[in-house]
Amino acid sequence: MQKQSDDRLLTVLTDMRNWIRAAAHRPVQAMLKEALPDAKSRAAYQMFDGTASVDQVRIACKMSPNAVVALATRCVAMGLMEVKADKKRARLFDLNDFGLIADETKAGHKE
């Protein structure tokens, strides 16, 4: 009996997630465009996968340490990124899902 209840709950939660994802796509895309106006900031955001350090992102994207920290701080404040327990940052969205990665950026920063 518990399994049927769990299966039904999972189905309802999956449906809710899908509707929320669809409804939030354009607003999230607009927020990402606002927070990440250029290819360099988008490449840096994409690199923040929860394993990369600020230094690794800074070097790979040829950005100043202050610029990388400011970008990460802004993204955390906007709800686009989170800070993990080990203090590493992790993006909450994949820019590929929003069409915000240029082909040359994809080639230079594969996941």
C-alpha positions in Angstrom: 0.0 0.0 0.0 2.8 2.4 0.8 4.5 1.8 -2.6 1.3 2.9 -4.4 1.1 6.1 -2.3 4.8 6.8 -2.9 4.4 6.2 -6.7 1.4 8.5 -6.8 3.2 11.2 -4.8 6.2 10.9 -7.2 3.9 11.3 -10.2 2.3 14.4 -8.8 5.6 16.0 -7.8 7.0 15.2 -11.3 4.0 16.9 -12.9 4.4 19.9 -10.7 8.1 20.2 -11.5 7.4 20.0 -15.2 4.8 22.8 -15.0 7.0 25.0 -12.9 9.9 24.4 -15.2 7.9 25.4 -18.2 6.3 28.4 -16.5 9.7 29.7 -15.2 11.7 29.2 -18.4 11.3 32.8 -19.8 11.7 34.6 -16.5 14.8 32.6 -15.7 16.2 33.2 -19.1 15.7 36.9 -18.7 17.4 36.9 -15.3 20.4 34.9 -16.7 20.7 37.4 -19.6 20.6 40.3 -17.2 23.2 38.8 -14.8 25.4 37.5 -17.6 25.5 40.1 -20.3 28.5 38.8 -22.3 30.3 35.6 -23.4 33.0 35.9 -20.7 30.5 36.1 -17.8 28.5 33.3 -19.2 31.5 31.1 -19.6 32.5 31.8 -16.0 28.9 31.1 -14.7 28.9 27.8 -16.7 32.2 26.8 -15.1 30.8 27.1 -11.6 29.6 23.5 -11.3 30.3 23.0 -7.7 33.8 21.7 -8.2 35.7 24.7 -9.8 37.3 27.2 -7.6 37.2 31.0 -8.1 40.9 30.8 -9.1 40.2 28.1 -11.7 37.4 30.1 -13.2 39.4 33.3 -13.1 42.3 31.8 -15.0 40.2 29.9 -17.6 38.1 33.0 -18.3 40.9 35.5 -18.1 39.0 37.6 -15.5 40.2 39.5 -12.5 39.6 37.9 -9.1 37.3 40.8 -8.1 35.2 40.4 -11.3 34.7 36.6 -10.7 33.8 37.1 -7.0 31.4 40.0 -8.0 29.8 37.8 -10.6 29.4 34.9 -8.2 28.0 37.1 -5.5 25.5 38.7 -7.8 24.4 35.3 -9.1 23.9 33.9 -5.6 21.9 37.0 -4.6 19.7 36.6 -7.7 19.0 32.9 -7.0 21.0 31.7 -10.0 23.8 30.1 -8.0 24.3 28.5 -4.6 27.2 28.3 -2.2 28.0 24.7 -1.2 29.1 23.6 2.3 32.7 23.6 1.1 32.3 27.3 0.0 32.4 26.4 -3.7 29.8 27.9 -5.9 27.4 25.9 -8.1 25.3 27.3 -10.8 21.6 26.3 -10.6 21.0 26.4 -14.4 22.7 25.1 -17.4 23.1 27.9 -20.0 22.7 25.4 -22.8 19.1 24.8 -21.7 18.4 28.5 -22.4 20.4 29.0 -25.6 22.9 31.3 -23.9 26.1 29.5 -24.8 27.8 30.5 -28.1 29.5 27.7 -30.1 33.0 29.0 -29.3 32.2 29.1 -25.6 31.0 25.5 -25.7 34.2 24.4 -27.4 36.4 26.2 -24.9 34.6 25.1 -21.7 33.3 21.6 -22.0 31.7 20.0 -18.9 
